[in-house]
Amino acid sequence: MYKKIAIVVITILIILFIMNPGGGYLAHWIMEGGQYEIEDEILRSYLQEEIIQYVFYDRGNVERENHYLYSIYRIRLEDGEVYRILGIFNSFEPLGE
């Protein structure tokens, strides 16, 4: 019984590790309309206008905390606001400020 549970837990951890999305996935998610899942109107409009600069050219404004099973991205806007996005299972979920 414990062997089966251990195998299931290890399998889930391996899947989480493999499906931990990188920065390229974040850029793709935003460019493909992922910003519409973000409730904050200011961040959403900002991402629509400035995504090329911030994700591709000026990486200092996008930080990734890699926790191996998931990632947390921080997007810093010019006005000092910081937004966080959770990356897990090759998808993203806005966490707010």
C-alpha positions as CSV (number, residue, x, y, z in Angstrom):
1,M,0.0,0.0,0.0
2,Y,2.7,2.5,1.0
3,K,4.7,1.6,-2.2
4,K,1.7,2.6,-4.4
5,I,1.3,5.9,-2.5
6,A,5.0,6.6,-2.8
7,I,4.9,5.9,-6.5
8,V,1.9,8.2,-7.0
9,V,3.5,11.0,-5.0
10,I,6.8,10.6,-6.9
11,T,5.0,10.6,-10.2
12,I,3.1,13.8,-9.3
13,L,6.4,15.5,-8.3
14,I,8.1,14.5,-11.5
15,I,5.1,15.8,-13.6
16,L,5.2,19.1,-11.7
17,F,9.0,19.4,-12.2
18,I,8.7,18.7,-16.0
19,M,5.7,21.1,-16.4
20,N,7.2,24.0,-14.5
21,P,6.9,26.8,-17.1
22,G,9.9,29.0,-18.1
23,G,9.9,32.7,-19.1
24,G,9.3,31.9,-22.7
25,Y,6.0,30.3,-21.7
26,L,5.1,33.5,-19.8
27,A,5.7,35.7,-22.8
28,H,3.7,33.3,-25.0
29,W,0.8,33.3,-22.4
30,I,0.7,37.1,-22.3
31,M,1.0,37.5,-26.1
32,E,-1.7,34.9,-26.7
33,G,-4.2,36.8,-24.6
34,G,-3.4,35.5,-21.1
35,Q,-3.5,39.1,-19.9
36,Y,-7.3,38.9,-20.2
37,E,-7.3,36.5,-17.2
38,I,-5.8,39.3,-15.1
39,E,-8.5,41.2,-13.3
40,D,-6.4,44.3,-12.7
41,E,-7.2,46.7,-15.6
42,I,-4.0,48.7,-15.2
43,L,-1.8,45.7,-15.4
44,R,-3.8,44.3,-18.3
45,S,-3.6,47.5,-20.4
46,Y,0.1,47.9,-19.5
47,L,0.9,44.3,-20.7
48,Q,-0.9,44.9,-23.9
49,E,1.2,48.0,-24.7
50,E,4.6,47.1,-23.3
51,I,4.9,43.3,-23.4
52,I,7.6,43.2,-26.1
53,Q,9.9,45.6,-24.2
54,Y,9.4,44.0,-20.8
55,V,9.5,40.3,-21.6
56,F,11.9,40.1,-24.5
57,Y,14.2,43.1,-24.2
58,D,14.3,44.4,-20.7
59,R,14.3,41.3,-18.6
60,G,15.3,43.3,-15.5
61,N,11.6,44.0,-15.0
62,V,10.5,40.4,-15.0
63,E,11.9,38.2,-12.2
64,R,11.4,34.4,-11.8
65,E,11.5,32.6,-8.6
66,N,12.0,29.0,-9.6
67,H,10.8,26.6,-7.0
68,Y,11.3,23.6,-9.3
69,L,7.7,22.4,-9.0
70,Y,6.3,25.8,-9.8
71,S,7.5,29.3,-10.5
72,I,6.4,32.8,-9.3
73,Y,7.0,35.6,-11.7
74,R,7.2,39.3,-10.6
75,I,6.5,42.0,-13.2
76,R,7.7,45.4,-12.1
77,L,6.0,48.4,-13.8
78,E,7.7,51.7,-14.2
79,D,5.5,53.3,-11.5
80,G,6.9,50.8,-9.0
81,E,4.0,48.5,-8.8
82,V,4.8,44.8,-8.7
83,Y,2.5,42.0,-9.9
84,R,2.9,38.3,-9.3
85,I,1.9,35.4,-11.5
86,L,2.1,31.7,-10.5
87,G,3.4,29.3,-13.2
88,I,2.4,25.7,-12.7
89,F,1.5,22.8,-15.0
90,N,2.6,24.9,-18.0
91,S,-0.1,27.5,-17.2
92,F,-0.3,30.7,-15.3
93,E,-2.5,32.2,-12.6
94,P,-2.3,35.9,-11.6
95,L,-1.7,36.3,-7.9
96,G,-2.2,40.0,-7.7
97,E,0.1,42.5,-6.1
